[in-house]
């Protein structure tokens, strides 16, 4: 049984596991079962989600042959941005920038939807919201399958972006069922699911992409149906296998208490302040804001490097799409090893130290990337990049999951996820601007220097993860 107590000295919340030693980090049979369900569901979802990534250039070329006012309007916007930053006017980079615009739109929609979905799950439970959002994702794939024009394709992406709340819900589920000393293992399992999805999903998409080159007409129908089948299976899997993790007696009493004020969940300033989080001490609220700020700044810089990596490897090493696919497979493979073999074994209370370690390791990765001229040095920097990818976000997620009661986990994790989505929407725009305006060296050196900010913010903060565990 898990009992929550509040310290009279500083108002912080401590969690005790009755009848067991707090140093016991072995998962119970029920915890393993729930984690297994979350893991399988996420892998299925991410395989479907990432299939489209290698297909984007072919899709944009296809829609470019159609007469579509929305496509023409967005193409003009991309052309203006390209001219502003000085990117070369080539089909390859136009496709990359166009794809980045679609990705930013998707992330912005997640930024809006994630806190609303999380707060609603605090009231009605995790399972109903999981099913509802997953049905929305399935609908987006169904529309993609019949998207004979670009407008329908964008509508599909909009529905998918609004519905993509299963990741923040999964982290809330882990917070529901695991006590603090074992929560890091749960977040690592989510990280492994991400790694697997982003390794094998794009490979499946690459196979579809190669096949698509030899096809005429609506080649996207088969990969869209593939994603739809996976999404439909995922919905059925959650319906019949997943058991609700948030009992009714631990839920928020109403939407008004879960949301506080609807504007808090869509106003960026309110989200950074976690304004919709109530019934929490000022110290805890201050800690949450600091972790959220570190998460945003880190992902803002990280996502920029991730996006411009395509430019860098093509310009310096003349990598084609297949070689870049192998490179991202390498990153995913290293991440899986680190998350499965290292992050899962991080002792409770060490998350802050490991997150700071990951951020500081990313700095030399950026610097090496700035000057690397050969594949060897690129891959050396990618090893460091992969370590940071595998450690920082799971540890920060574990840290923030320790705050708030059961009736607020969805709200907190939803806002946290929303800040990450905003960072992923803005980071590539910032990095692309610096990359094409000032050069790759300035872009990566600037990124490395700016990473000192989240590192210092984290190291100098008063957040003490081990104070949350007794």
C-alpha angles and dihedrals in degrees: 000000000000118000124190121210132180124226112235091207101061106000094245122146121243126191125212128188106219117222095016139078112261088227090062104111099170113121117238121234092255092049091050091050094052093044090050090052092049091046095051092045092051094047091052091047095047094047088057093042097051098045090085096055099084089040096059096091092050091044092051091048089051095049089045089066091058125081103246126153094207092052091050091049094050092044089056090050091050090048091052091049091047091052091046094055096035099243114162118262099242130133091241097056093038088057092047092050092044090050089049090055091053090047092051090051090052092049093048090054090051088050089058099039104040099072092044092051092046094049092047091052089056087063105035102026135257100272099059091049092045090054094044095050093044091052087052090053091049090051089053090056091048090054090047089056091059098035099126089164137039095251092061090047091054090047088054091051092047092053090046092050094049092047098045097104101119095098096057088042090052091054089049090052091052088051090050097054106029126068116228096264091059100032094092090063090054093051089048090054089054088050092052090051089054092049093050092046094049092046101048102026094064090044089057088046090050089056089052089046093055090046090049092059090067094046132087125210126007100004092158094072096084098049089044091052089046090055091044092053091050091048093049091049089049091054091051091045092055093044094054104028110031117084119205110266098195113066117215093246090060097048128104109269097234143354090259092059091043094047101030089193125359091226090062089066097053102031109095093211091051091047093054088050092046085228095168091061109098137172092045132117120256090243092054091046090051090050092050091051091052093050089047091051092049090049093050097047093044094049091043090059096035095052090050092057091044092054098044092046087086090058093046099051093045094048097044103030101020090236116181125210093274094052090048089049089055089049092054089046088056090051092050092047093053090046091053091051093048095046095043097042106028114019093049088058097049108126117243110267094028096090095100091052093048093046091051089047091053093050093049091048090054090061096069088042089060092044093049090048090054093061104024111123100169135058090245094061092040089057093045089056090046091058089059090042090052093050091054090045091054099045115031103060097042091049094046089047091052091049095052092043089068092070129084133019126285090268090059104042093094092050094048095045091044093054091044091052090045092057089052091051091051090050091051090050095051103031097071091048092053094044094046091051093052093041097054097033100047107012137259095282093056091044096056097036089051090049091050093050093047091052086072087073098065090039093055092041090054097043094046096043122105091233107131111181094187091057086067092060126067 
